[in-house]
């Protein structure tokens, strides 16, 4: 059972879309995506610097657009038995499974990015990755500091979110056996600080008519598969202010006997986590069009 996964915010790097523009029709497709999302995605993915593409309003549609462009370029995509996305990557997963059209996915993620940026501007908040340590002890420490475990990424990585002052206190006195790494993000995503963005996205989502997924679709809420498109759209809205349980998604992959993982552009983060958490399961990170051949070879080997 080979699955497709789509990355979340922070996976983008300057110029990463440049090789994808060499594909026939890619420029026209990205122009459509740009119109739907309200962001010049070609400029963002080729010319803009790290600070410009770190902007939540840019990063979120840029990542989803890249994921869908690379997904559409793989002729063997029908072979995937299941799909999952990390955080904003769930919008790409929704489009890949037919829950949303590409247009609805890009339009909604553009609204999401703008709403989350606005919510983040209300208070000085941020996020920090915590590597290593004992998870229950880490969670207890976060509770003491009024921080939220925002991303349970598995493989010994948890992301905390909250006020900058509390995150500084965490760095100054980290839980035993851990490293705390501040992340270059604009706010405390997947926490109560994002409540205004939930309301904005919910209003926009009410105009969409989702379809049921055409293959297994796992949710960040709890790692469970979701068979209803309407339910998954509700989860997409709630996810803005709720923790990402990627650890439970990977546990579900193991339970469902996943035998291979292909991560679509901008790739590398999720295959890295899977390498540590799902030992022995091969993964392909589709970072450029050349990697499509590697992904196709993994699929061919599975089906041989």
C-alpha positions in Angstrom: 0.0 0.0 0.0 1.7 3.2 -1.2 0.4 6.5 0.0 0.9 10.2 -1.0 1.6 12.9 1.7 1.6 16.6 1.4 3.8 18.9 3.6 2.9 21.9 5.7 4.2 25.4 6.4 7.9 25.8 6.7 8.7 23.3 3.9 9.2 26.1 1.3 12.6 27.4 0.3 13.5 30.3 -2.1 13.4 29.4 -5.7 12.0 25.8 -5.2 9.4 26.2 -7.9 11.9 27.1 -10.7 12.5 23.6 -12.0 8.8 22.9 -12.0 8.2 25.7 -14.5 10.1 23.6 -17.1 7.1 21.2 -17.3 4.7 21.8 -20.1 1.6 23.7 -19.0 3.1 24.5 -15.5 3.3 28.2 -16.0 -0.4 28.4 -17.1 -1.5 26.2 -14.2 0.4 28.3 -11.7 -1.2 31.4 -13.2 -4.6 29.9 -12.5 -3.6 29.0 -9.0 -2.3 32.5 -8.4 -5.7 34.0 -9.5 -7.6 31.7 -7.2 -5.3 32.2 -4.2 -4.8 35.9 -4.6 -0.9 35.6 -4.6 1.6 35.8 -7.4 2.8 32.2 -6.9 5.2 32.2 -9.8 7.2 35.2 -8.5 6.9 33.8 -4.9 8.3 30.4 -5.9 11.1 31.6 -8.1 12.2 35.2 -7.2 11.1 36.1 -3.7 13.5 35.6 -0.8 13.1 33.6 2.4 11.5 36.4 4.4 8.9 37.1 1.7 7.8 33.5 1.3 7.7 33.0 5.1 4.7 35.4 5.2 1.7 33.2 6.1 -0.4 34.8 3.4 2.2 33.7 0.8 3.6 30.4 2.3 0.3 28.6 2.6 -1.0 28.9 -1.0 2.5 28.5 -2.3 2.9 25.2 -0.6 -0.5 23.9 -1.6 0.1 25.0 -5.2 3.4 23.3 -5.4 2.0 20.1 -4.0 -0.9 20.1 -6.5 1.4 20.9 -9.4 3.8 18.0 -8.6 0.8 15.7 -7.9 -0.7 16.4 -11.2 2.6 15.8 -13.0 2.9 12.2 -11.8 1.1 10.0 -14.3 0.9 7.1 -11.8 -1.0 9.0 -9.1 -4.1 6.7 -9.5 -1.9 4.0 -7.9 -1.9 5.6 -4.5 -4.2 3.9 -2.0 -4.3 6.7 0.5 -3.5 10.3 1.1 -2.7 12.6 4.0 -1.5 16.1 4.5 0.3 17.9 7.4 -1.5 21.1 8.5 -2.1 23.2 5.4 -1.1 20.2 3.4 -4.5 18.8 4.2 -5.9 21.2 1.5 -3.7 19.5 -1.1 -4.8 16.2 0.2 -8.5 17.2 -0.1 -7.9 18.2 -3.7 -5.9 15.0 -4.5 -8.8 12.9 -3.3 -11.6 14.9 -5.0 -13.0 16.3 -1.8 -12.3 19.8 -3.1 -11.6 21.1 -6.6 -8.2 22.6 -7.2 -9.9 26.0 -7.4 -11.8 25.6 -4.1 -8.6 24.3 -2.4 -6.5 27.3 -3.6 -9.3 29.8 -2.9 -9.8 28.5 0.7 -6.2 28.3 1.5 -5.7 31.9 0.3 -8.4 32.9 2.7 -6.9 30.8 5.5 -3.5 32.3 5.0 -4.7 35.9 5.2 -7.0 35.2 8.1 -4.2 33.4 10.1 -1.8 36.3 9.4 -4.3 38.8 10.6 -5.0 36.7 13.8 -1.2 36.4 14.4 -0.8 40.1 14.2 -3.1 40.7 17.2 -0.5 39.4 19.8 3.2 38.6 19.9 3.2 34.8 19.6 5.3 32.1 17.9 6.3 28.4 17.8 9.3 26.4 18.8 10.2 22.8 18.0 11.2 20.5 20.9 13.5 17.7 19.9 13.9 14.6 22.2 12.9 14.2 25.8 9.9 12.5 27.4 6.6 13.6 25.9 4.4 13.6 29.1 7.1 15.6 30.8 7.3 18.0 27.9 3.5 18.5 27.9 3.5 19.1 31.7 6.2 21.8 31.2 4.2 23.5 28.4 1.1 23.6 30.7 3.1 25.3 33.4 4.1 28.0 30.9 0.7 28.3 29.3 2.0 27.0 26.0 0.1 24.6 23.7 1.5 21.4 22.1 0.5 22.5 18.5 2.1 19.8 16.4 2.7 16.3 17.6 5.0 15.3 14.7 6.2 12.0 16.1 9.8 10.7 15.8 10.7 12.6 18.9 9.5 16.0 17.8 6.8 18.2 19.3 6.1 21.8 18.4 5.0 24.3 21.2 3.1 27.5 20.5 2.1 30.5 22.5 3.4 33.9 23.7 7.0 34.9 22.8 7.7 35.5 26.5 6.6 31.9 27.4 8.6 30.5 24.5 11.7 32.3 25.7 11.2 30.9 29.2 11.0 27.4 27.6 14.3 28.0 25.8 15.9 29.3 28.9 14.8 26.2 31.0 14.0 23.4 28.6 12.7 20.0 29.7 15.3 17.4 30.5 16.9 15.8 27.5 15.5 18.2 24.9 16.6 20.9 22.4 14.3 23.8 21.8 14.5 25.4 18.4 12.6 28.6 17.7 10.7 28.4 14.4 10.5 31.2 11.8 6.7 31.5 11.8 4.5 34.5 12.3 2.3 33.3 15.2 1.0 30.5 17.4 -0.8 28.4 14.7 -3.1 25.5 15.8 -3.9 27.2 19.1 -6.6 29.4 20.6 -4.9 32.5 19.2 -6.2 31.4 15.7 -9.9 31.5 16.7 -10.7 34.5 14.5 -9.2 32.7 11.5 -11.5 29.7 12.2 -14.5 32.0 11.9 -13.3 33.5 8.6 -12.5 30.1 7.1 -15.8 28.6 8.2 -17.8 31.4 6.4 -15.8 30.7 3.2 -16.1 26.9 3.5 -19.9 27.2 3.7 -19.9 28.2 0.0 -18.2 24.9 -1.0 -19.9 21.6 -1.9 -17.4 18.9 -1.0 -17.4 15.4 -2.5 -16.5 12.2 -0.6 -12.8 11.1 -1.0 -12.0 8.7 -3.7 -9.5 6.8 -1.6 -8.4 6.6 2.0 -7.9 10.0 3.5 -6.4 10.4 7.0 -7.1 13.4 9.2 -4.7 15.4 11.4 -7.3 15.5 14.1 -6.7 11.9 15.3 -5.1 9.9 12.5 -8.4 8.3 11.6 -9.5 7.9 8.0 -12.5 10.1 7.0 -15.0 8.9 4.4 -17.2 12.0 4.3 -16.1 15.0 2.3 -18.4 17.3 4.4 -16.8 16.0 7.6 -13.3 16.5 6.2 -14.1 20.1 5.3 -15.3 20.7 8.8 -12.1 19.2 10.1 -10.1 21.5 7.8 -11.8 24.5 9.4 -11.3 23.3 13.0 -7.7 22.3 12.4 -6.7 26.0 12.2 -7.0 26.3 16.0 -6.5 22.6 16.9 -3.3 20.5 17.3 -1.9 18.6 14.4 -1.6 14.9 15.3 0.9 13.8 12.6 2.1 11.2 15.1 -1.3 9.5 15.0 -1.3 9.7 11.2 1.9 7.8 11.1 0.6 5.3 13.6 -2.4 4.7 11.3 0.0 4.3 8.4 1.8 1.5 10.3 -1.5 -0.1 11.3 -2.8 0.0 7.8 0.4 -1.7 6.4 1.7 1.2 4.4 4.6 -0.1 2.3 5.8 3.2 0.7 5.4 6.9 1.0 5.7 9.6 -1.7 5.9 13.2 -0.4 5.0 15.9 -2.9 6.7 19.2 -3.4 8.1 21.1 -1.4 9.2 17.7 0.0 11.6 16.3 2.5 10.1 17.0 6.0 7.5 14.3 6.1 9.7 11.6 4.6 12.3 12.6 7.1 9.9 12.0 10.0 8.7 8.7 8.4 12.3 7.5 8.1 12.6 7.7 11.9 9.1 6.6 12.9 8.3 4.0 10.2 11.6 2.2 9.9 11.9 0.0 6.8 9.1 1.9 4.9 10.7 3.4 1.7 10.0 7.0 1.0 10.5 9.4 -2.0 10.7 13.1 -1.6 9.5 14.7 -4.8 11.6 17.9 -4.7 12.0 18.4 -8.5 10.6 16.9 -11.7 13.5 14.5 -11.8 12.1 12.9 -8.6 8.9 11.9 -10.4 10.8 9.1 -12.1 12.0 7.8 -8.7 8.4 7.9 -7.4 7.2 6.1 -10.5 9.9 3.4 -9.9 8.7 2.9 -6.3 5.1 2.4 -7.5 6.2 0.1 -10.3 8.2 -2.0 -7.8 5.2 -2.3 -5.5 3.0 -3.4 -8.3 5.5 -5.8 -9.9 
